Amino acid sequence: SRRGARGGDCTMAPWLVLLLGAATGRRSRTLSESHWPPNSACASDRCSEQVHLSLGGADEMVVVFTTLNRETPSEVRWWAVGETAQQVARGSASTYAALQYVEPMLTMPIVGRAGADAAMLRRLQNASQPAARPPEVDADDGVAYGLGMYNNPAMFYDAPSIHTVVLKPLASGAEYAYSVAGDDREFRFRMPPAAGEAYPLLFGLTADLGQTAASEASVSKLRRMMAGAPVHAGVVIIAGDLAYADGWHSRWDSFSRMLEPLAASHPVMTAGGNHEVSYGEAWIGYNARYPMPHRESNSRSNLWWSREVGPAHLTSLCSYCAYHPGSLQYEWLLRDMAQVNRTRTPWLIVTLHVPFYHSNSAHVDEAAGMRASMEGLLYAAGVDVVLAGHVHAFERTHPMHERRPNRCGPVHLNLGDGGNREGTTLPWLHPAPDWSAFREGSFGVGGLTLINATHAIFNWSRTACETQYAPDHIDLSPLCESVALGPLSFGRDEPKTGGAVEDFVWVVRDAVREPKAAGCAPPFSGTWFELPSQTPPTGMRAGTATATPHRGQGAWLLQEQFRVAAVATAAAASDGYDDVLQSTSEAPPGPPSPASRSAPSGSGLPRLGLSEALLAVFAAALSLGLIAFALRTSWASKPCRAARTYTPSKPPLCHSMPWSRSPSPLDALPVAAGAAGGGHAYVEAPC
């Protein structure tokens, strides 16, 4: 069968990609890798380059750089700015070899410049080495798309020496200068604040970055954003899909050159995405080049980790690793959530790649399995924000849990609009769901500024759009409008928010984050997820509502489902929605012990036979369906007071970045944690 080209939910033969590209005016353009040439600022003809930072332990900064000079040592010279004493830190070097994968977008991307041309690929694939044999050509341009032949030496990529050096001990908030071996350039960074209060604190946010003109614009905006942070600059977070090397491994080198102006001065923290594991990648390039603090957070894999930065606990998860209960990642997440100190780090931010919630026509419910396994755990821990990518558009939800607005659930920020070569993902699903607060199908970046323990400012702004008539099909004007050209997505952007170029919003959280303690609505199942510090009910695995090892426990679960449904029905008919939920959201009574074979005390439910139990389950399902329909009809006609996301009612700050110096968002600083907002009028956003 023909090897397909990735994109959206489609698989398409390479010849069709080329045909549709030609029909829309696409042509092979200048090679993108040459746009970011190797560093030449040294005495040698093989200078060190691709310098980037990430956080290690509490007082550590990790420096990664590459070189083709085998004599270059793994050394970094560093010093505190303003002091004369210098130190030399030494680390280690590694390399790898990988078989190249030829993906159709390498020669014919939807946006941006080509990474290779067909003539070059034909020369490599028909190399005259004795061990090689002609490839099986399955495209009209004479290129064999897919994984290269293992017996063709010309199709192997040899990585440069990748040096990893740890600088320590570093003081919180202090500024340092450094220079890597084999490079005459000098870089500076400021150490992010240690765990604890450090407000305001800014995080730069993006995902699905790639390496196009739109990607470069996103990197430039992130660089300006971090350099202009009001007080404290934290880290830049990339929620997966970094280089879009897609098996053409030298694109990791060009990507790191593009990222260097940002990443050499500000630590970049990452999650792995599908473009780090597919097309022969298998995490090799990602793990070798972008080390994360997994050992420091007691993780066995670079693909999931956590780190405290100022008042925030950052947790990163892997969407393409085992996530079911009992897996290594799941058990680690249990321990990590249980160890969060909300006094020291009141903000809990989780990063993953595939979004739990979005309203785009592509990648529908791809995270259903991970959401089913982990959402209850994240909700019980009181996670504030979930960062994701994968869908090439921006979308912000209201606080969510179990597919409905819930003031104790996290706000989901889908940031897959970094600017990669696959273009924007359109169309949106219509009508837009009530829980979608803002969506925009163009390229852009976000910033999250933590103001105090309960208030944060989120700002997204556009950097570019996809269009047929601009160079490389990328329109860099701020008032542009995206029109997806196919073959992976089609149509004009029809955002719910009317084409706004910016999303500016206050994110307000309760002082008490844990939903059970805050009096928030319990899960539909009626079963609260318990973190490891608390013992789950006997006979049940924590976080599940499906295990019914004996009849009494099943009756208890069924009773809880009816109780929650009855509360929701009363709330839907009442103007006091919050009051009804909070007044009835006390902890549900625990199930009976396994030894008990009767119904729980006070339930009034007799022991059920098999036929009676099946009939009861059928009746419950029918009742819940009718209740859900009634709730949807009722909620559609009124604002959801459970959602705690607020938008300024007047526009003075709506078009000012939270990192801009004039006017400052601190002018709107709430007078106290939990206050409505220091003299400014706020309206509750509909959900």
C-alpha positions in Angstrom: 0.0 0.0 0.0 1.1 3.6 -0.5 2.6 5.4 2.4 0.4 8.2 3.5 1.0 11.8 4.4 0.0 12.8 7.9 -2.5 15.4 8.8 -5.7 15.9 10.6 -7.7 12.7 10.5 -6.7 12.0 6.9 -4.3 9.6 5.3 -3.4 10.6 1.7 -1.1 9.1 -0.9 2.0 11.2 -1.8 0.9 11.7 -5.4 -2.4 13.1 -4.2 -0.6 15.5 -1.9 1.5 16.7 -4.8 -1.4 17.0 -7.2 -3.5 19.0 -4.7 -0.5 21.2 -4.0 0.0 22.0 -7.6 -3.7 22.7 -8.0 -3.5 25.4 -5.3 -0.4 27.1 -6.6 2.1 25.4 -4.4 5.7 24.9 -5.6 8.9 23.6 -4.2 10.7 26.5 -2.5 14.1 27.3 -1.0 15.3 24.7 1.5 14.2 25.8 5.0 17.3 24.5 6.7 19.5 27.0 4.9 17.5 29.8 6.4 19.2 29.2 9.8 22.9 28.6 8.9 25.3 27.0 11.3 27.1 29.3 13.8 30.4 30.8 12.6 31.3 33.0 15.6 34.5 31.1 16.6 38.1 30.6 15.4 37.3 27.1 14.2 35.4 26.1 11.1 33.2 23.9 13.2 31.7 26.2 15.9 29.5 25.0 18.7 25.8 26.0 18.2 22.2 25.2 18.9 22.5 26.5 22.5 19.4 26.1 24.7 18.5 26.0 28.4 16.2 23.9 30.5 15.7 23.6 34.3 17.3 20.8 36.2 17.1 20.6 40.0 16.0 23.4 42.4 19.2 25.4 41.9 20.3 24.1 38.5 20.2 25.3 34.9 21.0 22.7 32.1 22.9 24.0 29.1 22.7 21.9 25.9 24.8 22.7 22.8 26.1 20.8 19.8 29.3 20.7 17.7 30.9 18.8 14.8 34.3 19.3 16.3 35.2 16.1 18.2 37.9 18.0 20.1 35.4 20.4 21.8 35.1 19.6 25.5 31.7 19.5 27.3 32.4 22.7 29.2 30.6 25.9 30.0 32.2 29.0 31.4 29.8 31.0 33.6 29.7 33.8 36.1 27.2 36.0 38.0 26.6 39.3 36.2 28.4 42.1 38.0 31.0 39.8 39.5 34.5 39.0 38.1 34.9 35.4 39.5 34.2 32.8 36.8 33.6 29.1 37.0 33.8 26.2 34.6 31.2 23.5 34.6 31.8 20.2 32.9 29.3 17.7 31.6 29.1 14.9 29.1 28.6 14.4 25.4 26.6 11.9 23.3 25.5 11.3 19.8 23.2 9.0 17.8 22.6 7.6 14.3 19.2 7.2 12.7 17.7 6.0 9.5 16.1 8.8 7.5 12.4 8.9 6.9 11.0 10.7 3.8 7.6 12.3 4.5 5.7 14.0 1.6 5.7 17.3 3.4 9.5 17.3 3.3 9.3 18.3 -0.4 5.8 19.9 -0.5 4.7 21.5 2.8 1.3 23.1 3.1 2.9 26.3 4.5 6.6 27.3 4.7 9.5 26.2 2.7 10.5 22.7 1.6 13.0 20.8 3.7 14.4 18.9 0.6 13.7 18.6 -3.1 12.9 15.5 -5.1 16.2 15.6 -7.1 18.3 15.5 -3.9 16.2 12.7 -2.5 16.5 10.6 -5.7 20.3 11.0 -5.6 20.4 9.8 -2.0 18.0 6.9 -2.5 19.9 5.7 -5.6 23.3 5.9 -4.0 25.9 3.7 -5.7 27.3 2.0 -2.6 27.6 -1.7 -3.1 25.3 -2.6 -0.2 22.5 -0.4 -1.6 19.7 -1.5 -3.9 17.2 0.6 -5.8 14.2 1.6 -3.6 10.6 0.8 -4.4 9.4 4.1 -5.9 5.7 4.8 -5.2 5.3 8.4 -6.3 5.3 10.2 -9.6 8.4 12.3 -8.7 10.5 9.2 -8.4 11.0 9.5 -4.7 10.4 6.5 -2.4 8.4 8.0 0.5 8.7 6.3 3.9 11.6 4.8 5.9 14.9 4.6 4.0 16.6 1.3 3.1 18.7 0.1 6.0 21.4 -1.1 3.5 21.9 2.3 1.9 24.5 4.2 3.9 23.5 7.5 2.3 20.1 7.3 4.1 21.6 7.4 7.6 21.9 10.5 9.7 24.7 11.0 12.1 24.0 13.5 14.8 26.6 16.0 16.0 28.1 15.7 19.5 25.4 16.8 21.9 26.9 18.3 25.1 24.9 18.5 28.3 26.3 20.6 31.2 24.6 21.5 34.5 25.3 24.9 36.1 24.9 24.9 39.9 24.4 26.2 42.5 22.4 29.2 41.2 20.6 31.8 43.2 16.9 32.4 42.7 16.3 35.5 40.6 20.0 36.1 39.9 21.3 37.0 36.5 24.1 34.9 35.0 26.3 35.1 31.9 27.8 32.0 30.1 29.7 30.9 27.1 29.9 27.3 25.8 33.2 25.7 24.6 33.9 26.2 20.9 31.7 29.4 20.7 32.9 33.0 21.1 29.4 34.3 21.8 28.2 35.2 25.3 24.6 34.5 26.5 22.7 35.7 29.6 19.8 34.3 31.6 18.0 35.1 34.8 17.3 32.1 37.1 13.6 31.7 37.6 12.3 32.2 41.2 12.5 29.2 43.5 9.4 27.6 44.9 7.2 30.0 46.8 5.7 33.4 46.3 7.1 35.5 43.4 4.5 37.6 41.8 3.8 38.5 39.1 5.4 35.5 37.3 5.1 35.0 33.5 5.1 31.8 31.5 5.4 31.8 27.7 3.2 29.2 26.0 3.1 27.5 22.6 2.9 24.1 20.9 3.3 22.5 17.4 6.0 25.0 16.6 7.8 23.7 13.6 10.2 25.8 11.5 8.5 28.2 9.1 8.3 32.0 8.9 5.2 31.7 11.2 7.2 29.6 13.6 10.0 32.2 13.6 7.5 34.9 14.3 6.1 33.0 17.2 9.6 32.5 18.6 10.4 36.2 18.2 7.1 37.2 20.0 7.9 34.7 22.9 11.4 36.2 23.1 10.0 39.8 23.4 7.4 38.6 25.9 9.9 37.0 28.2 12.3 39.9 28.0 9.6 42.3 28.9 8.1 40.4 31.8 6.7 42.8 34.4 8.8 41.4 37.3 9.6 37.7 37.1 10.1 35.6 34.0 9.5 31.9 34.5 9.9 29.5 31.6 8.7 28.9 28.1 6.5 25.8 27.8 6.1 23.9 24.5 3.3 21.4 24.7 4.7 18.9 22.2 5.6 18.8 18.5 8.8 20.8 18.4 10.8 20.5 15.2 8.6 18.6 12.8 11.7 16.8 11.7 9.4 13.8 11.0 12.4 11.4 10.5 14.5 13.8 8.4 16.8 14.2 11.4 18.9 17.2 10.2 15.7 19.3 10.8 16.4 18.9 14.5 19.6 21.0 13.9 17.8 23.7 11.9 15.0 23.9 14.5 17.4 24.3 17.4 19.2 27.1 15.4 15.9 28.8 14.9 15.0 28.4 18.7 18.4 29.5 20.0 17.7 33.3 20.2 14.9 32.4 22.7 16.2 29.3 24.3 19.7 30.4 25.0 18.4 33.1 27.3 15.2 31.6 28.7 14.7 28.0 29.8 12.4 26.0 27.6 10.4 23.2 29.1 8.8 20.6 26.8 6.4 17.7 26.5 6.6 15.1 23.7 4.1 15.0 20.9 3.3 12.7 18.0 5.9 14.3 15.8 8.6 13.2 18.4 7.6 9.6 18.2 6.2 8.9 14.7 8.0 8.7 11.3 10.9 6.7 12.7 11.6 9.3 15.4 10.8 7.0 18.4 11.7 9.8 20.9 15.5 9.4 19.8 16.2 13.0 18.7 13.9 14.5 21.4 15.3 12.7 24.3 18.9 13.3 23.2 18.5 17.0 22.7 15.8 18.2 25.2 16.5 16.7 28.7 13.8 17.5 31.3 14.1 17.2 35.1 12.6 13.7 35.3 15.2 12.2 37.6 14.9 15.2 39.9 11.2 14.5 40.1 11.5 10.8 40.7 10.3 9.9 37.2 11.8 7.0 35.2 11.3 8.7 31.9 12.2 12.0 30.2 8.7 12.0 28.9 7.0 12.8 32.2 8.4 15.1 34.8 7.5 17.9 37.3 9.3 21.0 38.6 8.4 23.9 41.0 8.8 27.4 39.6 7.9 30.2 41.9 4.3 29.8 43.0 3.6 27.1 40.4 4.0 23.4 40.3 4.5 22.3 36.7 3.7 18.7 35.7 4.3 17.4 32.2 2.7 14.1 30.9 3.0 11.9 27.8 0.0 11.4 25.6 1.8 8.6 23.7 2.9 6.5 26.7 0.9 4.1 28.8 -1.4 6.1 31.1 -3.8 3.5 32.5 -4.0 2.8 36.2 -1.0 0.7 37.2 1.2 2.1 34.4 4.5 3.7 35.4 3.3 7.1 34.3 0.0 6.9 36.1 1.6 5.7 39.4 4.2 8.5 39.1 1.4 11.0 38.6 -0.4 9.8 41.7 2.7 10.4 43.8 3.4 13.7 42.1 -0.1 15.1 42.8 0.0 13.9 46.4 3.2 15.8 47.0 2.0 19.2 45.7 2.2 21.8 48.5 -0.6 24.3 47.7 0.7 26.7 50.3 4.1 26.9 48.6 2.9 26.4 45.0 -0.9 27.4 44.9 -0.9 27.1 41.1 -0.9 23.6 39.5 -0.3 23.6 35.8 -0.3 20.4 33.7 1.1 20.0 30.2 0.3 17.2 27.7 0.0 17.1 23.9 -3.4 15.8 22.9 -6.2 18.1 24.3 -8.9 16.6 26.6 -11.4 19.1 25.2 -11.6 21.0 21.9 -14.3 21.9 19.3 -12.3 21.3 16.0 -13.2 18.9 13.3 -9.8 17.2 13.5 -8.5 14.8 16.1 -11.9 14.4 17.6 -11.7 12.5 21.0 -8.2 11.3 20.4 -7.5 11.9 24.1 -10.6 9.9 25.3 -8.5 7.1 26.8 -6.1 9.4 28.6 -9.0 11.6 29.8 -10.9 8.5 31.2 -7.8 7.4 33.1 -6.4 10.7 34.4 -9.1 13.4 34.4 -10.5 12.3 37.8 -7.1 12.4 39.3 -6.3 15.8 38.0 -9.7 17.1 39.2 -9.2 15.8 42.7 -5.8 17.4 42.9 -7.3 20.8 41.9 -5.3 21.4 38.7 -5.8 25.0 37.6 -4.7 24.9 33.9 -4.1 22.2 31.4 -1.9 23.1 28.4 -2.1 21.1 25.2 -1.5 21.3 21.4 -2.0 18.8 18.6 -4.9 20.7 17.0 -3.4 23.5 14.9 -5.6 26.3 16.2 -6.0 28.2 19.5 -8.9 27.5 21.8 -9.6 28.3 25.5 -12.3 26.5 27.4 -14.2 27.4 30.6 -13.2 25.4 33.7 -14.2 21.8 32.8 -14.7 18.4 34.2 -16.5 15.4 32.7 -17.5 17.3 29.6 -19.3 20.1 31.4 -18.4 23.4 33.0 -17.3 23.1 36.6 -15.8 25.9 38.6 -13.3 23.6 40.2 -12.2 22.0 37.0 -9.1 23.3 35.1 -9.2 25.8 32.2 -7.9 24.0 29.1 -5.6 26.0 26.8 -5.1 24.4 23.4 -2.0 26.0 21.9 -1.3 24.0 18.7 -1.1 27.2 16.6 2.7 27.7 16.8 3.1 27.8 13.0 4.2 24.4 11.7 4.3 23.4 8.0 1.0 21.5 8.2 -0.9 24.8 8.4 -4.0 25.6 10.4 -6.6 23.0 11.3 -10.1 23.9 10.0 -13.0 23.8 10.0 -14.4 24.2 13.5 -17.4 22.2 14.6 -20.7 24.1 14.5 -22.4 25.3 16.5 -19.6 26.0 19.0 -20.2 24.2 22.3 -21.2 26.3 25.3 -18.0 25.4 27.1 -15.7 26.8 24.4 -14.9 30.4 25.5 -12.6 31.5 22.7 -11.3 29.9 19.5 -9.3 31.2 16.6 -7.8 29.3 13.6 -4.6 31.2 13.0 -1.0 31.1 14.3 -0.1 32.7 17.6 1.4 32.4 21.1 0.1 32.7 24.7 1.3 34.1 28.0 0.1 33.3 31.5 1.0 35.8 34.2 0.3 34.6 37.8 -0.7 37.7 39.8 -1.4 36.2 43.2 -2.5 32.9 44.7 -6.0 33.1 43.1 -5.7 35.4 40.1 -3.8 35.1 36.8 -3.9 36.9 33.4 -4.0 34.9 30.2 -3.3 36.5 26.9 -3.1 35.0 23.4 -2.2 37.0 20.4 -2.0 36.3 16.7 1.3 36.2 14.8 0.3 35.0 11.3 -2.3 33.3 9.1 -2.4 30.7 6.4 -3.4 32.2 3.0 -2.8 31.3 -0.6 -1.6 34.7 -1.8 1.3 35.4 0.7 4.9 34.2 0.3 5.1 30.6 1.5 1.4 30.9 2.1 2.0 32.7 5.4 0.5 36.1 6.0 2.4 37.9 8.8 0.1 40.9 9.1 -1.7 41.3 12.4 -5.2 41.7 10.9 -4.9 38.6 8.6 -7.5 35.9 8.3 -6.7 32.2 7.8 -8.1 30.3 4.8 -7.0 26.6 4.9 -5.9 25.4 1.5 -5.9 21.7 2.0 -5.2 18.9 1.4 -5.4 18.3 5.2 -8.0 20.9 6.1 -10.2 23.3 4.2 -12.2 26.4 4.6 -12.2 29.9 6.1 -11.7 30.5 9.8 -15.0 31.1 11.5 -14.1 31.8 15.1 -16.7 31.9 17.8 -15.3 35.2 18.9 -15.7 37.0 15.6 -12.1 37.1 14.3 -10.5 38.8 17.4 -6.7 39.1 17.1 -6.3 38.7 20.8 -7.7 36.9 23.8 -7.3 38.6 27.1 -8.9 37.2 30.2 -8.6 37.0 34.0 -8.4 33.4 35.3 -9.8 33.4 38.8 -9.6 30.3 41.1 -10.9 29.6 44.6 -8.5 29.9 47.5 -9.3 26.3 48.3 -8.4 24.3 45.2 -9.5 20.7 46.1 -13.0 20.3 44.7 -14.3 18.3 47.6 -13.1 20.8 50.2 -14.3 23.7 48.0 -17.9 22.3 47.8 -17.8 21.7 44.1 -20.1 19.3 42.3 -19.1 15.7 42.7 -18.3 13.5 39.6 -21.3 12.0 37.8 -20.4 8.7 39.3 -20.8 10.1 42.8 -17.3 8.7 43.6 -14.6 11.2 44.6 -11.1 10.3 43.5 -8.8 10.0 46.5 -5.1 10.8 46.3 -2.6 8.2 47.8 -2.6 9.9 51.2 -6.2 8.7 51.7 -7.4 5.1 51.6 -9.8 4.2 48.8 -13.0 2.3 49.7 -12.5 -1.4 50.3 -12.9 -3.4 47.2 -12.6 -0.5 44.8 -9.6 0.8 42.9 -9.2 4.6 43.5 -10.6 6.8 40.8 -13.1 4.3 39.3 -16.8 3.9 39.5 -17.1 0.7 37.5 -15.8 -1.9 39.9 -18.8 -3.5 41.6 -17.5 -6.6 43.4 -20.7 -7.1 45.4 -24.3 -6.2 45.1 -24.4 -3.8 48.0 -21.6 -1.6 46.6 -23.4 -1.6 43.2 -26.6 -0.4 44.8 -24.6 2.4 46.6 -23.1 3.6 43.3 -26.5 3.6 41.6 -28.0 5.5 44.5 -25.2 8.1 44.2 -25.9 8.5 40.5 -29.6 9.2 41.2 -28.6 11.6 44.0 -26.4 13.7 41.7 -29.0 13.6 38.9 -31.7 14.8 41.3 -29.4 17.7 42.5 -28.7 18.7 38.9 -32.3 18.6 38.0 -33.2 20.8 40.9 -30.4 23.2 40.1 -31.5 23.5 36.4 -34.9 24.6 37.6 -33.5 27.0 40.1 -31.9 30.5 39.8 -29.5 29.6 42.6 -27.4 27.0 40.7 -24.3 27.4 42.8 -26.3 27.4 46.1 -28.0 24.1 45.2 -24.8 22.4 44.2 -22.8 23.6 47.2 -25.5 22.8 49.7 -25.7 19.2 48.5 -22.1 18.5 47.6 -21.0 17.1 51.0 -19.0 13.9 50.8 -21.2 11.0 49.7 -21.5 8.2 52.2 -18.9 5.4 51.8 -19.9 2.1 50.3 -20.5 -0.9 52.6 -17.7 -3.2 53.5 -17.2 -6.2 51.3 -18.5 -8.5 54.0 -21.9 -6.8 53.9 -24.3 -8.3 51.4 -27.2 -6.0 52.1 -28.0 -2.5 50.9 -26.3 0.4 52.7 -27.9 1.6 55.8 -30.8 4.1 55.3 -30.9 3.5 51.5 -34.2 1.7 51.5 -32.9 -0.5 48.7 -33.6 -4.2 49.0 -31.2 -6.9 47.8 -31.5 -7.2 44.0 -31.5 -10.3 41.8 -29.9 -10.3 38.4 -33.0 -9.5 36.4 -34.0 -6.8 38.8 -30.5 -5.3 38.7 -30.5 -5.2 34.8 -33.9 -3.6 34.8 -32.7 -1.0 37.3 -29.6 -0.2 35.3 -31.7 0.2 32.1 -34.1 2.6 33.9 -31.2 4.6 35.3 -29.6 5.0 31.9 -32.9 6.2 30.4 -33.5 8.6 33.3 -30.1 10.0 33.1 -30.4 10.6 29.3 -33.7 12.5 29.9 -32.1 14.5 32.7 -29.0 15.4 30.5 -31.3 16.6 27.7 -33.2 18.8 30.2 -30.0 20.2 31.7 -28.6 21.1 28.3 -31.8 22.9 27.4 -31.8 24.8 30.7 -28.1 25.6 30.7 -28.2 26.9 27.1 -30.6 29.7 28.2 -28.6 31.0 31.2 -25.0 31.8 32.1 -23.2 29.1 34.0 -22.3 30.5 37.3 -20.1 27.6 38.1 -17.4 28.8 35.6 -14.9 31.1 37.2 -13.3 32.8 34.2 -13.8 36.5 34.0 -13.3 39.0 31.1 -12.8 42.7 31.7 -16.0 44.6 30.9 -14.2 47.6 29.6 -11.4 47.4 26.9 -8.4 49.5 28.2 -6.3 46.4 28.9 -8.0 44.1 26.4 -5.4 44.8 23.7 -2.3 45.1 26.0 -0.1 42.1 26.6 0.3 41.2 30.2 4.0 41.6 29.6 3.7 45.1 28.1 5.2 48.0 30.1 2.6 50.6 29.3 -0.1 50.3 30.4 0.6 47.7 32.9 -1.9 44.9 33.8 -0.9 45.5 37.4 -3.2 48.6 37.2 -6.0 46.1 37.4 -4.5 44.0 40.2 -7.3 42.7 42.5 -7.1 44.3 45.9 -6.9 40.9 47.6 -6.9 37.3 46.8 -10.4 36.3 45.9 -11.5 39.9 45.3 -13.6 40.7 42.2 -10.9 43.0 40.9 -9.5 46.3 42.4 -12.1 48.8 41.4 -12.6 47.5 37.9 -16.0 46.2 36.7 -16.0 42.5 35.7 -18.7 40.5 34.0 -19.1 36.8 34.1 -18.4 35.1 30.8 -21.2 32.9 29.5 -20.2 29.2 29.3 
